[in-house]
Amino acid sequence: MADKQISLPAKLINGGIAGLIGVTCVFPIDLAKTRLQNQQNGQRMYTSMKKLTLLKEMLAGCGAGTCQVIVTTPMEMLKIQLQDAGRIAAQKKLMAAQAQLSPSTSAGAAESVVETRTTAMQITRELLRNKGIAGLYKGLGATLLRDVPFSIVYFPLFANLNKLGQKNPDVKAPFYVSFLSGCLAGSTAAVAVNPCDVIKTRLQSLQRGVNEDTYSGITDCARKIWKNEGPTAFFKGAYCRALVIAPLFGIAQVVYFIGIAEFILDMIPKRRD
């Protein structure tokens, strides 16, 4: 049986559900990934895709990656600040404790650090007040540098892996094939672009720890990481990122396969003319 045409609302709902479930499942690993990278010094299968050449699949992925950064860059910006806040706070506490133990430190300088919990709304208001809308898009170039190559690798790789599980071009692959194809394609693309993700994370981090470098742009960031930390630093958090992306995209493909949105939309009473 050929796949039925999926409506735009169903696609949007499926995508939202897939993203929500996937992000919830992998958030702890994504948190570890962000902190590792900041350490310094020490879909449903569409029949139309089957008719595309590899080059056209890559171009389609490029377009998808370019469009998505318009939405994802501000969210990535806020996510990184919140995920990295714990590392910065822990470092400040450690410095305060060391200062209290040092005999040469005055009493005033050794005051304990009062931890304040920052929210996404506070960060958003501060960025908008100080830098305008451009503040939310800091690191846009680095995000493009990560997401465009990721999509170029992911979408063609998923489509071709998923084809291997199809007994007939007009029949969908089993759900577990879509899941495994999404996991494998996602993790492969994630590791491939991890150097760009490290640069993006460093550029979008507003607060720096003690003795941590500041960067003026993508080239400056890449140069300082290579010089001060070595080439292996570009793969910090790579395994965590692979563990984040693999189930995230695998779950997304399963949600599209099951067709949750179609089920929800079918329950809504049809409007009579």
N, C-alpha and C positions, 0 to 999 in steps of 0.2 A: 504494500500500500504506500502510495506516495505521501510525502509530508504535506500537511495542510498549511495554507498560508497563515502566517502569524500576524495579527494586527499590531499597529504601533503601540497602543496602550498596553497590550500584553507583553511586548518586548521591554517596555519601560518598567513594568511591574516586576517581571522576571529578573531584570537586571538589578533592581533595587533590593529584592528579596535575596538574590544571590550574594550581592555585596554585603548586606547586613549580616547574613549567616556566616559568610566567609570571614569577614573582618572580626566578628565576635570570637570565632574559633581560633584565629591565629594572632590575636592582639598581644598576648603575652610574649610570643616569639618576636613580634615586630618591635615590641618595647626593648627586648634584649638586643636586637639588631641595631637600633638607633644608638643605644648606649655604647655598644661595641665600636661602632663607626666613629663616634665622637671621642673615643679614647685616643689620646696622643701620648707620644713618648712611651713608651712601654706597652559558552553561548550555544546556544543551540546551533546544530549543523544545518546550513541552508543549502538547497540544491544548486543555487546559483554559484556558490563558491566552487563547486566541482568543475565548472566550466572555465575557471580562471587559470591562466598560466602562473607559474611561480613568481614571475616578475610582477604581474598584476596583483597577486596576493600580497606581496611585499609592499607595493605602492598603497594598497588598501590599508594595510597595517600602519604605514607611515601616516596616512591621513587620519586614522583613528587616534594614534598617539599624539598627533599635533593638536587635534581638537580637544582631547580630554584634559590637557594641561591647563586650559582656561578655567576649569572647575577644580582640578585637583591641587594646583599650586597653592592657593590659600589654605586648603585643608592640610596639606603636607606641612606648610609653614607652622600652623598652630599645633599640629600633632608632634612635631619635633621639639617645640618648646616645652610642651607638657611632659613628653617622655624623658627629656633630658634634665628636667628640673630636679629630679631625685639625685642624679649624679652630682650636679652642681651643689645642692644642699649638703650632701654627704661630704663633699670636699671641703666646704666651708666649716662644717662641724669639726672635721679632723684638724683643720688649721687652727681653729679656736682652742681645741684641746691641747695641741702642741704648744700654742702660745701660753697657755696657763701653766704648763709644766716648765717653760723656759724661765730661768731666774732673771734674765735680762729684760724681760717684758714687763711693762708697767701694768698696773691694775686696770687702767682704763682701756688699754689696747687688748686686754685678754678677756673682755666681756663675752659672755656666751652669745651664740648666734640664735636669734629668734626665727624659727622657720615659719614662713608664711606660704599658704597654699595659693598658687596662681591658677586662675580659671581661663578658659578659652575666651570668654567674653572680655575679661580684663586685658588680655593680650591684644585682642582685636581692637578694642577702644583705644589703647595706647598707640598701636601702629597707625590707626586711622587719624588720630589726633596729631601725631608727630610727623608722619610721612605720607599721609593720604592713602588712597587706594593702592599706590605703588608699593607701599610697605608690605601689603599682603602678597605681593607678587615678587618679593625678593627671591632670587634664585630661579627665576623663570627660565633663563637660558640653560641652567644646569638641569632643570626638570625636563626640558625639551631634549637635552642631550641624553637623558636616561630613558624617557618614555617612548620616544620615536624609534630608536633602535630596538627597544624591548618589543614593541608591537610589530616591527618588521620581522623579528625572529619568531615571536609567539604565534601569530595568527596563521602563517603558512605552515609552520611545524605542527600545530594542532590539527589543522584541516587534513594534512597528509597522514598523520598518525591515525586520526579518526577513520579515514578511508580504509585503513587496513582491517578494521573490524566490521566493515560493511560487506555482507554477502551479495548484495544487489545495490546498484547505484540509487535505486528508488526507495530503498528501505534504510531507515536509520540504524546506526551502529548500536549495539546494546549499551545500556547506561553505564556499565562498568568500563567499557572501552572509552566512552566520552570522558569519564572521570579520570582514568589513568592517562589518557592523552592530554587532558588539561593539566594534570599534575606534572607530567614529564616535560611538556612544552613550556609550562610556566617556570619550573625550576631551572631549566636550561637557559631560557631567556634571562632569568633573574641573575644567575651567576655571570652570564656573558656581559651584562651591563653594570655589574656591581661597582667597578671603578667610578663610573659616572654617578652612582648612588652615594658613594662615599663623599665625592666632591659636593654633591647637592646638599647632603646632610651638614657638612661643615659650613657651607655658605649660608644656609638657612638658620643656623644656630645663632641666636641673638646674644646669649651669655657665654662667656668663656671661663674655663677653669684656670687655675694658677699655671703660669708658664705655657699656656696654650697659644698657638699662633692665631693671628687675625689675617683675613684674606681680602684682597681688593677685587678679585674676580676669578673666573674659572681657571685661566692660565696660571695666575699667581698661586692659587690653591693647589693645583696639580704639581707645580714646581716645588713648592714648599713641602708637600707631602713626600714627594720623591726624594728630595734632598735630606729632610730631617728624619723621616721614618722608613724610607726604603720602598721598593716596589710592592712588597707584600702588604703594605698598609692599604693599598687599593682594594684588597680582598678581605678587609676586616668585615666581619658580620655576614660574609657570603653564605655560609651554611645556614645561618638564621634567616636570611632573606629567602633562600631556597625553600626552607621549611614554612615560611610565611606564604610565599606565592603558590607553591605546589597545591596545598589543600584549598587555597582561596579560589584558584582558577578551576580546580577539579570540581569543587562544590558549585561554582557558577555554571559549569557545563551540565551538571546533573539537574540543577534547578530548571534550566532551559529544556532538558530532556523530559523531565516529568511534566512540565507545562503547568506550573502552579497558577500563573496569571490567567491562563485560559480557563482553568477551573473556577477561579474567583469571578471572572467576567461572565461566565456562563450562568452563575448564580444570581447576577443582577438582572432584575426584570427588564425585558426588552420594551422599549418605548413604542407604543402603538401609534400608527399614523392616523 
